[in-house]
Amino acid sequence: MHLSTNIKANLLIAEDDENLSTVIKDYLTLEGYNITLCADGTTCWNTFKTGTFDICILDVMMPAMDGFTLAEQIRQHNENIPILFLTARSAQEDKIRGFRLGADDYILKPFNIEELVLRIEVFLKRNGKKADKASVYSMGSYKFDYSNLLLNMNGSSLKLTRREADILRFLLQNKNQLVKREDILLQLWGSDDYFLGRSLDVFISKLRKYLSSDDSIKIVNFHAVGFKLEIPDINR
């Protein structure tokens, strides 16, 4: 079942308490979020590496890999994604350790689910303001002006459609990472049905053609899974 409204954000949640995780997932889904749930730290880490997420919500005490270790690995992989801990441990040294590892916030168990929603909204607003500042991207021989829908190279400009620009920026924001088809569709279309998937393939083909003048840039297709924009370096 897919939500009929646009997805607010993609949330990765690691929580080994089955009852609590079900409550969190059901409530946040009703609030318009796309939830990926993991029951242990190792599964969460493997999921994070192959997905695209806006916020990570991590339990501290978990089997296979604890939340602190998981947060450290996530932060080494991605410096900017918000990390929020769910924990029954209120010791000051635990909080300090978590913040030093790169956590952005804590919620102590038991907590009010509405408080969790408000914390999530704060992160999204904060990150949204930062993202708005980045509108011109350097990628190989190209300059991509997202705000004006222009792809520039060697003095010539190509006007993109809004959807082409949205997809290219989404891939750029996740450069050199596998981005799942469903994540692109949910983020940009609000649904991942078959016909939208076919439209996505058409747009990807067009973007490949537009970027074909620079051999260092490739949009690699992982059949039935997603795409990866491979590029040596991108300076915004």
C-alpha positions as CSV (number, residue, x, y, z in Angstrom):
1,M,0.0,0.0,0.0
2,H,1.3,3.4,-0.9
3,L,0.4,6.8,0.5
4,S,-1.6,9.0,-1.8
5,T,0.1,12.1,-0.6
6,N,3.8,13.1,-1.2
7,I,6.2,11.5,1.2
8,K,7.6,14.0,3.7
9,A,10.9,12.2,4.2
10,N,12.5,8.8,4.2
11,L,13.3,7.6,7.8
12,L,15.6,4.8,8.7
13,I,14.7,3.4,12.2
14,A,16.7,0.8,14.2
15,E,14.7,-0.6,17.1
16,D,14.8,-4.1,18.5
17,D,11.6,-3.8,20.6
18,E,9.0,-5.2,18.2
19,N,6.0,-3.6,19.9
20,L,7.6,-0.1,20.1
21,S,8.9,-0.2,16.5
22,T,5.4,-1.2,15.2
23,V,3.8,1.8,17.1
24,I,6.5,4.2,15.7
25,K,6.1,2.9,12.2
26,D,2.3,3.0,12.1
27,Y,2.2,6.5,13.6
28,L,4.9,8.0,11.4
29,T,3.4,6.4,8.3
30,L,0.1,8.0,9.0
31,E,2.0,11.3,9.4
32,G,3.2,10.9,5.8
33,Y,6.7,9.5,6.3
34,N,8.3,6.6,4.5
35,I,9.6,4.2,7.1
36,T,12.4,1.6,6.8
37,L,12.5,-0.5,10.0
38,C,15.5,-2.6,11.2
39,A,15.6,-4.9,14.2
40,D,19.3,-4.8,14.9
41,G,22.3,-2.6,14.2
42,T,24.0,-4.7,11.6
43,T,20.9,-4.9,9.4
44,C,20.5,-1.2,9.8
45,W,24.0,-0.5,8.7
46,N,23.7,-2.7,5.6
47,T,20.3,-1.0,4.8
48,F,21.8,2.5,5.2
49,K,24.6,1.7,2.7
50,T,22.2,0.7,0.0
51,G,19.4,3.2,0.6
52,T,18.7,6.9,0.6
53,F,17.4,8.4,3.9
54,D,16.8,11.8,5.4
55,I,17.0,10.9,9.1
56,C,18.4,8.0,11.1
57,I,16.6,7.1,14.4
58,L,18.6,4.6,16.4
59,D,18.0,2.6,19.5
60,V,21.2,2.5,21.7
61,M,20.9,-1.0,23.0
62,M,20.5,-3.5,20.1
63,P,21.8,-6.9,19.2
64,A,24.5,-7.5,16.6
65,M,25.6,-3.9,16.7
66,D,24.8,-1.2,19.3
67,G,23.5,2.2,18.4
68,F,26.8,4.0,19.3
69,T,28.8,1.8,16.9
70,L,26.1,2.2,14.3
71,A,26.1,6.0,14.6
72,E,29.9,6.1,14.3
73,Q,29.8,4.1,11.1
74,I,26.9,6.1,9.6
75,R,28.7,9.4,10.4
76,Q,31.9,8.2,8.7
77,H,29.8,7.5,5.6
78,N,27.7,10.6,5.7
79,E,28.6,13.7,7.7
80,N,25.3,15.5,7.4
81,I,22.4,13.1,7.9
82,P,20.6,13.8,11.2
83,I,21.0,11.0,13.8
84,L,18.6,10.8,16.7
85,F,19.0,8.3,19.5
86,L,16.1,6.5,21.3
87,T,17.4,5.3,24.6
88,A,16.4,4.3,28.1
89,R,19.9,5.2,29.3
90,S,19.9,8.7,30.8
91,A,23.5,8.7,32.1
92,Q,25.3,11.9,31.2
93,E,28.4,10.0,30.0
94,D,26.2,8.1,27.5
95,K,24.8,11.4,26.1
96,I,28.3,12.9,25.8
97,R,29.6,9.8,24.1
98,G,26.7,9.9,21.6
99,F,27.2,13.5,20.7
100,R,30.9,13.0,20.3
101,L,30.1,10.2,17.8
102,G,28.0,12.6,15.8
103,A,24.5,12.3,17.2
104,D,22.2,15.3,16.8
105,D,19.6,14.6,19.5
106,Y,18.3,12.2,22.1
107,I,14.9,11.1,23.2
108,L,14.6,9.2,26.4
109,K,12.3,6.2,26.7
110,P,9.4,6.2,27.4
111,F,8.6,9.1,25.2
112,N,5.5,10.8,23.6
113,I,5.3,9.9,19.9
114,E,4.2,13.4,19.2
115,E,7.5,14.7,20.6
116,L,9.3,12.4,18.2
117,V,7.4,13.9,15.3
118,L,8.2,17.4,16.4
119,R,12.0,16.5,16.6
120,I,11.8,15.1,13.1
121,E,10.2,18.2,11.7
122,V,12.9,20.4,13.3
123,F,15.6,18.3,11.5
124,L,13.8,18.5,8.2
125,K,13.3,22.3,8.4
126,R,16.9,22.8,9.3
127,N,18.2,20.7,6.5
128,G,15.8,22.1,4.1
129,K,17.1,25.6,4.6
130,K,20.7,24.4,4.1
131,A,19.7,22.6,0.9
132,D,18.1,25.6,-0.6
133,K,21.5,27.4,-0.7
134,A,23.0,24.8,-3.0
135,S,21.6,25.5,-6.4
136,V,24.7,25.5,-8.7
137,Y,26.8,22.3,-8.9
138,S,30.1,21.5,-10.5
139,M,30.3,18.0,-12.0
140,G,33.2,17.2,-14.3
141,S,33.1,19.5,-17.3
142,Y,29.5,20.6,-16.5
143,K,27.9,23.3,-14.4
144,F,24.4,22.5,-13.3
145,D,22.2,25.4,-12.3
146,Y,19.3,23.8,-10.6
147,S,17.3,27.0,-9.9
148,N,17.4,28.0,-13.6
149,L,17.2,24.5,-15.0
150,L,20.4,24.9,-17.0
151,L,23.1,22.4,-17.8
152,N,26.2,24.3,-19.0
153,M,29.3,23.1,-20.7
154,N,32.0,25.0,-22.6
155,G,29.8,28.0,-23.1
156,S,26.7,26.2,-24.3
157,S,23.6,25.7,-22.2
158,L,20.9,23.1,-22.3
159,K,17.5,23.8,-20.8
160,L,16.2,20.9,-18.6
161,T,12.7,20.2,-17.7
162,R,11.8,20.5,-14.0
163,R,11.6,16.7,-13.6
164,E,15.0,16.2,-15.3
165,A,16.5,18.8,-13.0
166,D,14.9,17.2,-9.9
167,I,16.2,13.8,-10.8
168,L,19.7,15.0,-11.6
169,R,19.9,16.9,-8.3
170,F,18.7,13.9,-6.4
171,L,21.4,11.8,-7.9
172,L,24.0,14.5,-7.2
173,Q,23.0,14.7,-3.6
174,N,23.7,11.0,-3.4
175,K,26.7,10.9,-5.7
176,N,28.6,7.6,-5.9
177,Q,25.9,5.8,-3.9
178,L,23.3,3.4,-5.2
179,V,19.9,5.1,-5.1
180,K,16.9,2.8,-5.1
181,R,14.3,3.3,-7.8
182,E,11.5,3.4,-5.2
183,D,13.3,6.1,-3.2
184,I,13.5,8.4,-6.3
185,L,9.9,7.8,-7.2
186,L,8.6,8.3,-3.7
187,Q,10.7,11.4,-3.1
188,L,9.9,13.1,-6.4
189,W,6.5,11.6,-7.5
190,G,5.0,10.5,-4.2
191,S,4.3,7.0,-5.5
192,D,6.4,4.1,-7.0
193,D,3.9,2.4,-9.4
194,Y,4.9,0.7,-12.6
195,F,4.0,3.4,-15.0
196,L,5.9,6.1,-13.1
197,G,8.9,3.7,-13.1
198,R,8.8,3.6,-16.9
199,S,8.8,7.4,-17.0
200,L,11.8,7.4,-14.7
201,D,13.7,5.2,-17.1
202,V,13.0,7.6,-19.9
203,F,14.3,10.6,-17.9
204,I,17.4,8.7,-16.9
205,S,18.1,7.9,-20.6
206,K,17.8,11.6,-21.4
207,L,20.2,12.6,-18.6
208,R,22.7,10.0,-19.8
209,K,22.6,11.6,-23.3
210,Y,23.0,15.1,-21.9
211,L,26.1,14.0,-19.8
212,S,27.7,11.9,-22.6
213,S,30.3,14.5,-23.5
214,D,32.2,13.9,-20.3
215,D,33.5,10.3,-20.0
216,S,34.2,10.7,-16.3
217,I,30.5,10.9,-15.5
218,K,28.3,7.8,-15.7
219,I,24.8,7.0,-14.5
220,V,25.0,3.3,-13.8
221,N,21.9,1.1,-13.9
222,F,21.4,-1.7,-11.3
223,H,18.7,-3.7,-12.9
224,A,15.4,-3.6,-11.0
225,V,17.2,-1.9,-8.1
226,G,18.2,1.6,-8.9
227,F,20.9,3.9,-10.2
228,K,24.3,5.3,-9.2
229,L,25.8,8.6,-10.5
230,E,29.5,7.9,-10.7
231,I,31.7,11.0,-10.8
232,P,35.2,11.7,-9.5
233,D,34.4,14.8,-7.5
234,I,31.5,17.3,-7.2
235,N,32.1,20.7,-5.7
236,R,29.1,22.8,-4.9
